Amino acid sequence: MAPKSITVRNVPSEVHRELRARAARSGSSLQGFVLGELVRMANHPSPEELVDRIRARKAATHTRLSGKEIVSHRDADRR
């Protein structure tokens, strides 16, 4: 599939400055930096998708652990 282009208009000056600075710190062009961020975002679930996955897993496994139990299990694994 051929690459596509995206144009973002009306970017606030302070946002543009910050993105340009982050790109410079990472040794990238602004274009490369923003493209990398877009790819990263697209490869991870959104918060809503993550909550949906958690709810589906909880429903499928009928898991009902309290926060205290979760912390207890976590701490036991660290010993």
C-alpha positions as CSV (number, residue, x, y, z in Angstrom):
1,M,0.0,0.0,0.0
2,A,1.4,3.4,-0.9
3,P,2.1,5.8,1.9
4,K,-0.5,8.5,2.6
5,S,-0.1,12.2,3.6
6,I,-1.7,14.0,6.4
7,T,-1.9,17.8,6.8
8,V,-2.5,19.4,10.2
9,R,-3.6,23.0,10.1
10,N,-3.8,25.6,12.9
11,V,-1.2,24.0,15.1
12,P,-0.7,26.4,18.1
13,S,2.7,28.0,18.1
14,E,3.6,26.6,21.5
15,V,2.7,23.1,20.4
16,H,4.8,23.5,17.2
17,R,7.8,24.8,19.2
18,E,7.5,21.9,21.6
19,L,7.3,19.3,18.9
20,R,10.2,20.9,17.0
21,A,12.3,20.8,20.2
22,R,11.5,17.2,20.9
23,A,12.4,16.3,17.4
24,A,15.7,18.1,17.7
25,R,16.5,16.3,21.0
26,S,15.8,13.0,19.4
27,G,17.9,13.8,16.4
28,S,15.0,13.7,14.0
29,S,13.3,16.1,11.7
30,L,9.9,17.4,12.7
31,Q,8.4,15.3,10.0
32,G,10.2,12.1,11.1
33,F,9.4,12.8,14.8
34,V,5.7,13.3,14.2
35,L,5.5,10.3,11.9
36,G,7.1,8.2,14.6
37,E,4.6,9.4,17.2
38,L,1.7,8.7,14.8
39,V,3.0,5.1,14.2
40,R,3.4,4.6,18.0
41,M,-0.1,5.8,18.6
42,A,-1.6,3.6,15.9
43,N,0.2,0.5,17.2
44,H,-1.2,0.8,20.8
45,P,-4.8,0.5,21.9
46,S,-6.7,3.6,22.8
47,P,-7.7,4.0,26.5
48,E,-11.2,3.0,25.5
49,E,-10.1,-0.1,23.6
50,L,-7.9,-1.1,26.6
51,V,-10.9,-0.8,29.0
52,D,-13.0,-2.8,26.6
53,R,-10.3,-5.6,26.5
54,I,-10.1,-5.6,30.3
55,R,-13.8,-5.9,30.7
56,A,-14.0,-8.7,28.1
57,R,-11.3,-10.6,29.8
58,K,-12.9,-10.1,33.2
59,A,-16.2,-11.3,31.9
60,A,-14.6,-14.3,30.1
61,T,-12.7,-15.4,33.2
62,H,-15.3,-14.4,35.8
63,T,-12.4,-12.8,37.8
64,R,-13.4,-10.7,40.8
65,L,-10.3,-9.6,42.7
66,S,-10.3,-6.7,45.0
67,G,-7.5,-4.1,44.8
68,K,-6.1,-5.4,48.0
69,E,-5.9,-9.0,46.6
70,I,-4.2,-7.7,43.4
71,V,-1.6,-5.9,45.4
72,S,-1.1,-8.9,47.6
73,H,-0.5,-11.2,44.5
74,R,1.8,-8.6,43.0
75,D,3.9,-8.4,46.2
76,A,4.0,-12.1,46.5
77,D,5.5,-12.4,43.0
78,R,8.3,-10.0,44.0
79,R,9.5,-12.1,46.9
